[in-house]
Amino acid sequence: MIALARDRKGLAYIAFVTVCIVWGTTYLAIRVALETVPVLLVAGLRWMAAGVIMSGLMLASGRGLPKPRLWGPLALLGLLMNVVGNGFVVYAQQFVASGLTAVLIATTPFWSALIERLLPNGERFSKRSLAGLSLGFSGIIVLVWPELTHGGASGRAFVIGVIAIQLACVGWVIGTSFARRHELGDNPFRSTALQMIFSGIMLLGAASAHGDWAHLSFTPRTIAAMLYLSVAGSLIAYSAYIYAIQHLPLQLVSLYAYINPMIAVALGTLLLNEPLSARILVAAVLVFAGTWIVGRH
């Protein structure tokens, strides 16, 4: 039993490192995929492919899929976390650099604190939490103010992208809160498989209604990016995340939110020549500092 526990702990640390590295690279992959693949299809094909592969693995291993009574909650979870949470991130990356998108995703703990406060019996804000929230959101203001006031059409598009990223954070937080408060089956991998399929159906349905299939094309770069997003970003990293939060302290696993942006910024700067100005660095420091303060509450 002790040896088994040690093995699980070791695998959990490997899973955690996988999440830190792989999710940090997906922002670059999304940016590349958007070169020829429309927004809704980038997200929809990614989640549908991952969901079908994972469902196949569950069926082949004899574990099956969740009971029909869970399909409604899983569809809602797919809407919140994958359609809103990931879909708005993909949309935003048309206007916001991949590394900067990852930095802005680090504001998720702010929205978690705000939304938890609005729930029944939610915790009141401490002075420390308020200070962290204020500091973090000041980083966003530093980032968007010049584009908002003097940026013209491109500046407005950038601000829209930043707003979309914040909506993505809200969707992810509400989905996480929903998942914690509702029974979603005894096997998280089966539930995740169906959740990804439902979100894929919604996104691909929206893409069809929007006429995106007519604009779909591929290059070797975008094919590689889509395969990477589907297999590494969704199937492997999402499963690793589920395993890590089951066997490691949540506070440790949440550190991926600090590591992902560092990887994304480095890759975006080195491989895509994305700008890295002093203002972006100051905004990133403010966001990370605020996140750290809120996370230590």
C-alpha positions as CSV (number, residue, x, y, z in Angstrom):
1,M,0.0,0.0,0.0
2,I,2.8,2.4,0.9
3,A,4.6,1.6,-2.4
4,L,1.4,2.2,-4.3
5,A,0.8,5.5,-2.6
6,R,4.4,6.5,-3.5
7,D,3.9,5.5,-7.1
8,R,0.7,7.6,-7.3
9,K,2.4,10.5,-5.7
10,G,5.3,10.3,-8.2
11,L,2.9,10.1,-11.1
12,A,1.0,13.0,-9.8
13,Y,4.1,15.2,-9.8
14,I,4.8,14.1,-13.4
15,A,1.2,15.0,-14.2
16,F,1.7,18.4,-12.6
17,V,4.9,19.1,-14.6
18,T,3.1,18.0,-17.7
19,V,0.3,20.6,-17.1
20,C,2.8,23.4,-16.4
21,I,4.8,22.7,-19.6
22,V,2.1,21.7,-22.1
23,W,-0.6,24.3,-21.2
24,G,2.1,26.9,-21.4
25,T,2.8,26.0,-25.0
26,T,-0.9,25.8,-26.2
27,Y,-1.1,29.6,-26.5
28,L,1.6,29.4,-29.2
29,A,-0.3,26.5,-30.9
30,I,-3.6,28.5,-30.9
31,R,-1.9,31.5,-32.5
32,V,-0.4,29.3,-35.3
33,A,-3.7,27.4,-35.8
34,L,-5.6,30.7,-36.3
35,E,-3.4,31.4,-39.4
36,T,-5.8,29.3,-41.5
37,V,-8.5,27.8,-39.2
38,P,-11.5,30.0,-38.1
39,V,-11.9,30.6,-34.4
40,L,-14.9,28.3,-33.7
41,L,-13.3,25.5,-35.6
42,V,-10.0,25.8,-33.7
43,A,-11.8,25.3,-30.4
44,G,-14.5,22.9,-31.7
45,L,-12.2,20.5,-33.6
46,R,-9.8,20.4,-30.7
47,W,-12.3,19.4,-28.1
48,M,-14.3,17.0,-30.3
49,A,-11.1,15.1,-31.4
50,A,-9.9,14.9,-27.8
51,G,-13.4,13.8,-26.5
52,V,-13.8,11.1,-29.2
53,I,-10.3,9.7,-28.5
54,M,-10.8,9.6,-24.7
55,S,-14.3,8.1,-25.1
56,G,-12.9,5.4,-27.3
57,L,-10.3,4.7,-24.6
58,M,-12.9,4.5,-21.9
59,L,-15.1,2.1,-24.0
60,A,-12.2,0.0,-25.0
61,S,-11.1,-0.4,-21.4
62,G,-14.6,-1.5,-20.4
63,R,-15.3,1.6,-18.3
64,G,-18.0,3.0,-20.5
65,L,-19.5,6.5,-20.4
66,P,-21.4,8.4,-17.7
67,K,-25.0,7.6,-17.0
68,P,-27.6,9.7,-19.0
69,R,-28.7,11.5,-15.9
70,L,-25.3,13.2,-15.8
71,W,-25.3,14.3,-19.4
72,G,-27.1,17.6,-18.7
73,P,-24.6,18.7,-16.0
74,L,-21.7,17.6,-18.2
75,A,-23.1,19.6,-21.1
76,L,-23.4,22.7,-19.0
77,L,-19.8,22.2,-17.7
78,G,-18.6,21.8,-21.3
79,L,-20.4,25.1,-22.1
80,L,-18.8,27.0,-19.2
81,M,-15.3,25.7,-19.3
82,N,-14.6,24.7,-22.9
83,V,-17.0,26.8,-25.0
84,V,-16.8,30.0,-22.9
85,G,-13.5,29.3,-21.0
86,N,-11.5,28.2,-24.0
87,G,-13.5,29.6,-26.9
88,F,-13.1,33.2,-25.8
89,V,-9.3,32.6,-25.3
90,V,-9.1,31.5,-29.0
91,Y,-11.2,34.5,-30.1
92,A,-9.0,36.9,-28.1
93,Q,-5.8,35.6,-29.7
94,Q,-6.8,37.2,-33.0
95,F,-6.0,40.5,-31.3
96,V,-3.8,39.7,-28.3
97,A,-0.3,38.2,-28.4
98,S,-0.1,34.6,-27.2
99,G,2.2,35.3,-24.2
100,L,0.1,38.3,-23.1
101,T,-3.0,36.1,-23.3
102,A,-1.4,33.7,-20.8
103,V,-0.5,36.6,-18.5
104,L,-4.1,37.8,-18.5
105,I,-5.4,34.3,-17.8
106,A,-3.5,34.6,-14.5
107,T,-6.3,36.9,-13.3
108,T,-8.5,33.8,-12.9
109,P,-8.0,33.8,-9.1
110,F,-9.4,37.3,-8.9
111,W,-12.7,36.2,-10.6
112,S,-12.7,33.1,-8.4
113,A,-12.6,35.3,-5.3
114,L,-15.3,37.7,-6.6
115,I,-17.7,35.0,-7.7
116,E,-17.2,32.9,-4.5
117,R,-18.0,36.1,-2.6
118,L,-21.4,36.4,-4.4
119,L,-22.4,32.9,-3.6
120,P,-24.6,32.1,-0.6
121,N,-22.5,32.1,2.6
122,G,-19.5,33.3,0.5
123,E,-16.4,34.6,2.3
124,R,-16.1,38.3,2.9
125,F,-13.1,40.0,1.4
126,S,-10.2,40.6,3.8
127,K,-8.1,43.7,3.4
128,R,-5.4,41.5,1.9
129,S,-7.7,40.1,-0.7
130,L,-8.9,43.6,-1.7
131,A,-5.3,44.8,-1.9
132,G,-4.5,41.9,-4.2
133,L,-7.5,42.4,-6.4
134,S,-6.8,46.2,-6.7
135,L,-3.1,45.5,-7.6
136,G,-3.9,42.9,-10.2
137,F,-6.6,44.9,-11.9
138,S,-4.3,47.9,-12.0
139,G,-2.0,45.8,-14.1
140,I,-4.8,45.3,-16.6
141,I,-5.5,49.1,-16.7
142,V,-1.8,49.7,-17.3
143,L,-2.0,47.3,-20.2
144,V,-5.1,48.5,-22.0
145,W,-5.2,52.3,-21.2
146,P,-3.0,53.5,-24.1
147,E,-4.9,51.3,-26.6
148,L,-8.2,52.4,-25.1
149,T,-7.4,56.1,-25.4
150,H,-5.1,56.5,-28.4
151,G,-5.1,53.1,-30.1
152,G,-7.6,53.6,-32.9
153,A,-9.3,50.6,-34.5
154,S,-6.5,48.2,-33.7
155,G,-6.4,49.5,-30.1
156,R,-10.2,48.9,-29.7
157,A,-9.7,45.3,-31.1
158,F,-7.0,44.7,-28.5
159,V,-9.3,45.9,-25.7
160,I,-12.1,43.7,-27.0
161,G,-9.6,40.8,-26.8
162,V,-8.7,41.6,-23.2
163,I,-12.4,41.7,-22.3
164,A,-12.9,38.3,-24.0
165,I,-10.1,36.8,-21.9
166,Q,-11.7,38.1,-18.8
167,L,-15.0,36.5,-19.9
168,A,-13.1,33.3,-20.5
169,C,-11.8,33.5,-16.9
170,V,-15.3,34.0,-15.6
171,G,-16.6,31.0,-17.5
172,W,-13.8,28.8,-16.2
173,V,-14.4,29.9,-12.6
174,I,-18.1,29.4,-12.7
175,G,-17.6,25.9,-14.3
176,T,-15.1,25.0,-11.6
177,S,-17.5,26.2,-8.9
178,F,-20.3,24.1,-10.5
179,A,-18.1,21.0,-10.7
180,R,-17.2,21.3,-7.0
181,R,-20.9,21.5,-6.0
182,H,-22.4,18.8,-8.2
183,E,-22.0,15.0,-8.6
184,L,-20.5,14.3,-12.0
185,G,-19.9,10.6,-11.8
186,D,-17.4,8.3,-10.1
187,N,-14.8,8.4,-12.8
188,P,-13.5,11.9,-13.8
189,F,-12.0,10.6,-17.0
190,R,-15.3,9.3,-18.3
191,S,-17.0,12.5,-17.3
192,T,-14.3,14.6,-19.0
193,A,-14.6,12.6,-22.2
194,L,-18.3,13.3,-22.5
195,Q,-17.8,16.9,-21.4
196,M,-15.3,17.5,-24.3
197,I,-17.7,15.9,-26.8
198,F,-20.6,18.1,-25.7
199,S,-18.5,21.2,-26.0
200,G,-17.2,20.1,-29.4
201,I,-20.8,19.6,-30.6
202,M,-21.7,23.1,-29.4
203,L,-18.7,24.8,-31.0
204,L,-18.9,22.9,-34.3
205,G,-22.6,23.7,-34.4
206,A,-21.9,27.4,-33.9
207,A,-19.2,27.2,-36.6
208,S,-21.6,25.6,-39.1
209,A,-24.2,28.3,-38.4
210,H,-21.6,30.9,-38.9
211,G,-20.4,29.4,-42.2
212,D,-16.9,28.8,-41.0
213,W,-16.4,25.5,-42.9
214,A,-16.2,27.4,-46.2
215,H,-13.2,29.3,-44.8
216,L,-11.3,26.3,-43.4
217,S,-7.9,25.5,-44.9
218,F,-4.8,23.8,-43.6
219,T,-1.0,24.2,-44.0
220,P,1.6,21.9,-42.5
221,R,2.0,24.5,-39.6
222,T,-1.7,24.6,-38.8
223,I,-2.2,20.8,-39.1
224,A,0.6,20.4,-36.6
225,A,-0.9,23.0,-34.3
226,M,-4.3,21.4,-34.3
227,L,-2.9,18.0,-33.7
228,Y,-0.9,19.4,-30.8
229,L,-3.9,21.2,-29.3
230,S,-6.1,18.1,-29.6
231,V,-3.7,15.4,-28.3
232,A,-1.2,17.2,-26.1
233,G,-3.2,20.3,-24.9
234,S,-6.6,18.6,-24.4
235,L,-6.3,14.8,-24.1
236,I,-3.0,14.5,-22.3
237,A,-2.7,17.8,-20.3
238,Y,-6.4,17.9,-19.3
239,S,-6.2,14.3,-18.1
240,A,-2.9,15.1,-16.2
241,Y,-4.6,18.1,-14.6
242,I,-7.5,15.8,-13.3
243,Y,-5.0,13.3,-12.0
244,A,-2.8,16.0,-10.3
245,I,-5.7,17.6,-8.4
246,Q,-6.8,14.2,-7.1
247,H,-3.4,13.4,-5.6
248,L,-1.6,16.7,-4.8
249,P,-2.6,19.7,-2.7
250,L,-4.7,22.1,-4.8
251,Q,-2.4,25.0,-3.7
252,L,0.5,23.3,-5.3
253,V,-1.3,22.4,-8.5
254,S,-2.6,26.0,-8.9
255,L,1.1,27.1,-9.4
256,Y,0.7,26.1,-13.0
257,A,-1.0,29.5,-13.5
258,Y,2.3,31.2,-12.7
259,I,4.4,28.9,-14.8
260,N,2.3,28.8,-18.0
261,P,2.6,32.5,-18.7
262,M,6.4,32.4,-18.4
263,I,6.6,29.6,-21.0
264,A,4.0,31.3,-23.3
265,V,5.8,34.7,-23.2
266,A,9.2,33.1,-23.9
267,L,7.8,31.1,-26.9
268,G,5.8,34.0,-28.3
269,T,8.8,36.3,-28.1
270,L,11.3,33.8,-29.5
271,L,9.2,32.1,-32.2
272,L,6.6,34.6,-33.2
273,N,8.5,37.8,-32.6
274,E,5.7,39.1,-30.3
275,P,6.5,42.5,-28.6
276,L,7.8,42.5,-25.0
277,S,7.8,46.2,-23.9
278,A,8.5,47.7,-20.5
279,R,4.8,48.4,-20.1
280,I,3.9,44.8,-20.7
281,L,6.5,43.7,-18.2
282,V,5.1,46.1,-15.6
283,A,1.5,45.0,-16.2
284,A,2.6,41.4,-15.9
285,V,4.4,42.0,-12.6
286,L,1.3,43.8,-11.2
287,V,-1.0,40.9,-12.3
288,F,1.3,38.2,-10.8
289,A,1.7,40.1,-7.6
290,G,-2.0,40.6,-7.2
291,T,-2.6,36.9,-8.0
292,W,0.0,35.8,-5.5
293,I,-1.6,38.0,-2.7
294,V,-5.2,36.7,-3.5
295,G,-3.9,33.1,-3.7
296,R,-2.3,33.4,-0.3
297,H,-5.5,34.5,1.4
